[in-house]
Amino acid sequence: MSRRCELTGKGVLVGNKVSHSNIKTKRRFLPNLVNVTMQSETLKQDVRLRVSANALKSVDHNGGLDAFLVKARDENLSSRVLLLKKKIKKKLAEAS
């Protein structure tokens, strides 16, 4: 399983750990990923995702998973979430 957020695309960054004596060694900055189950109101089903804590705050701020996905850019989303986004858009188009 890759260390990448399924909603924002946030992944591992690489940098230097700098000691007190200014010795630089490579290190990895891992994203804060959490396994969560989110509710899709449009599809009326639960969705299990591996997202960053930052993405959870963004989903809450945008008014839920469905609203977040409708506004999200496709290049940031994983393939599983892209299929979910298409289903949600199709369902919303049928409703209106």
C-alpha positions in Angstrom: 0.0 0.0 0.0 1.5 3.3 -1.0 1.9 6.2 1.4 -0.3 8.6 -0.5 -3.6 10.3 0.4 -6.5 9.1 -1.8 -8.2 12.5 -1.7 -5.4 15.1 -1.9 -2.5 13.1 -3.4 -0.3 14.2 -0.6 2.7 11.8 -0.4 6.2 11.2 1.1 8.7 14.1 1.0 12.5 13.8 1.2 14.8 16.1 3.1 17.8 16.3 5.4 18.1 15.6 9.1 20.6 18.2 10.4 22.4 17.3 13.6 23.8 19.8 16.1 27.2 19.5 14.4 25.6 20.3 11.1 25.9 16.7 9.6 23.2 16.2 7.0 21.6 12.8 6.5 18.7 11.9 4.3 15.3 11.4 5.9 11.7 10.9 4.8 8.7 13.1 5.9 5.7 10.8 6.0 2.1 12.1 5.6 -0.2 11.6 8.5 -2.4 9.0 7.0 -5.5 7.5 8.7 -7.9 4.8 7.7 -11.4 6.2 7.8 -14.9 5.2 6.8 -16.9 8.1 5.3 -20.6 8.3 4.4 -21.6 9.3 0.9 -25.1 10.9 1.2 -25.8 10.8 -2.5 -25.0 7.1 -2.9 -26.2 6.2 0.6 -23.2 3.9 1.3 -20.0 3.8 3.4 -16.6 4.3 1.7 -13.3 3.2 3.3 -10.5 5.5 2.4 -6.9 6.1 3.5 -6.6 9.9 3.8 -4.4 12.4 5.5 -5.6 14.3 8.6 -5.4 17.5 6.5 -7.9 15.9 3.9 -10.3 15.1 6.8 -10.4 18.7 7.8 -10.9 19.7 4.1 -13.8 17.3 3.7 -15.5 18.7 6.8 -14.9 22.3 5.7 -16.4 21.6 2.2 -19.6 20.1 3.7 -19.0 16.3 3.4 -17.4 13.8 1.1 -19.8 14.4 -1.9 -19.3 18.1 -2.0 -15.5 17.7 -1.6 -15.3 15.3 -4.5 -17.4 17.4 -6.8 -15.0 20.3 -6.3 -11.8 18.2 -6.3 -9.4 18.1 -9.2 -9.1 14.8 -10.9 -5.3 14.6 -11.0 -5.2 14.6 -7.2 -7.6 11.7 -6.7 -6.8 8.0 -6.7 -8.4 5.7 -9.3 -10.9 4.3 -6.7 -12.0 7.8 -5.7 -12.3 8.8 -9.4 -14.8 6.1 -9.9 -16.7 7.2 -6.8 -16.7 10.8 -8.1 -18.2 9.7 -11.4 -20.9 7.7 -9.7 -21.8 10.7 -7.5 -21.9 13.1 -10.4 -24.1 10.7 -12.4 -26.5 10.3 -9.4 -26.7 14.1 -8.9 -27.4 14.6 -12.6 -30.3 12.1 -12.5 -31.7 13.8 -9.4 -31.8 17.3 -11.0 
